[in-house]
Amino acid sequence: MEYILIALLVGILTVLLLKKIERKNIYDMHMLIEKIGKREEHPDLNDELRESYNETVKAIKFQDAQLNNSVNELQEFKEELNITYDTLLKKSAQLEYSNEGLEREVANLSNINAVARTVLSTLELDKIIGVILDAYFVLTGVKKIAVYLWNDGELELKKAKGKFINNVNLQNFKDDSEKYKRDTYKKIYLQISETIEKVNTEKIIITELVVKGKELGVIYIIEDKDKITTSDQGTISALALQVAIAINNALIYSELIIKERLDRELEVAANIQLQLLPQSLGDIQGVEVAQYFKPAKEIGGDYYDYSISDENKLWVTIADVSGKGVPAAFLMGLIRSVIKTLEFKDSYPLDVLTDLNDIIYPDISEDMFVTIFHSQYDFLTKTLYYSNAGHNPLILYKAKTGEVLEENVKGVAIGFLENYEYRMGKIKLDPGDVLLYYTDGLNEAENESNELYGMDRLKNVIAETHDLDATIIKERILLSIDQFVKGKEQIDDITFVVVKIKN
């Protein structure tokens, strides 16, 4: 029993001792782990354990260093990722904004193209301007707009939209394309803009309408300063280009229509004028007559005529109206009608011209007049009676003497003086005599050196061809003129009548 108690006591003490040793070992283990965690030295260890401990601490410190490096690298990488992320966010926002801007630009371009197709599909100026004004309002949201175009040398307000008020006299602005430069037009447009009513919060945008250097006009746009965007300004410029092209096309088309109408009117007038001129009389009672008429333009102001009255009198007339074209032709038609009537009433050329001047003077304008050489040849007496109203003298070849003379009596042009009394000359004609009635387009024809054909050359042709028929003389005169001018453009009407006395 006693041994059992001793054994039990020993067991208990052993257990207690083991627990104490275990607790100490656990404590030592904790201390060891704690020191390892703190990477501290442990002086209480034996040499063998201390070496292992130091190696472990050294390895842990090395791993710590590597870990710290990795953590720093990861931190730097994280910062770089954050920066990249922020940059990507900004780029994304910019791209989104740019995309919205591009979408707006694409929409604007689509709208501008639609407007361009509309305005370029019509040649009606008023319709083009109306479409453009509406387009500016819809696409840019402007408050007021006005279109000015140059018309017959003056700047003209074609159309405005919105409460557009301009206090300027546009007639003060004249278009002198030969003198004006681009800067001059800019100054004019700027000067006009200063007269346009606006408030301080508004801005005036000046958009010039120019196509290939041709000034068409200007568009004034009024908008609030804070509402004008870069996109709006781009749209305004793009529309202006389309406007200028469309307006220029419309103006060209309008000019072509007017020109075609004028050409048709001129063609009709020219045909009427040619129908009024008499055809060749041929050989009448021993007198040959040949004529030539070529206006410098479609219709001219020159006029010739001949007719027979009382079976014994041949009237020959040649005339030149100041100016050219339709007005001159109309006046010449009137002159012809009056002369035709007077030839049946009056006895001699001076009476015809005096009565003609009395009739025409009250109605003829100050800037127009008519020169006329009017004559009457009496078949019975072989005498030419003539009177001159400011026209070229008659050229006469006298067969008996071989001379080429200028026959004339002075007198003022029809329409110059009121109640003017004309004088009359007379010539006894013989077989072989040649008479040349002409306008100044003949003797004043110019060559490439601006030299005039002149009277001497004309007289020489008459002298050299006097023995030929009237028609051949006419052809020789034309040949001489052609050889002299050498293809230079005709600048004045050329009209002449050749009369040859045969017997």
Secondary structure, DSSP 8 states (H G I E B T S, - for coil): -HHHHHHHHHHHHHHHHHHHHHHHHHHHHHHHHHHHHHT---TTS-HHHHHHHHHHHHHHHHHHHHHHHHHHHHHHHHHHHHHHHHHHHHHHHHHHHHHHHHHHHHHHHHHHHHHHHHHHT---HHHHHHHHHHHHHHHH--SEEEEEEEETTEEEEEEEESS--B---GGG-B--TTT--HHHHHHHHHHHHTTB---TTEEEEEEEEEETTEEEEEEEEEEEGGG--HHHHHHHHHHHHHHHHHHHHHHHHHHHHHHHHHHHHHHHHHHHHHHHS----EEETTEEEEEEEE-SSSS-SEEEEEEEETTTEEEEEEEEESS-SHHHHHHHHHHHHHHHHHHHH-SSHHHHHHHHHHHHTTTS-TT--EEEEEEEEETTTTEEEEEEES---EEEEETTTTEEEEE------BTSSTT-----EEEE--TT-EEEEE-HHHHT-B-TT--B-HHHHHHHHHHHHTTS-HHHHHHHHHHHHHHHHTT----S-EEEEEEEE--
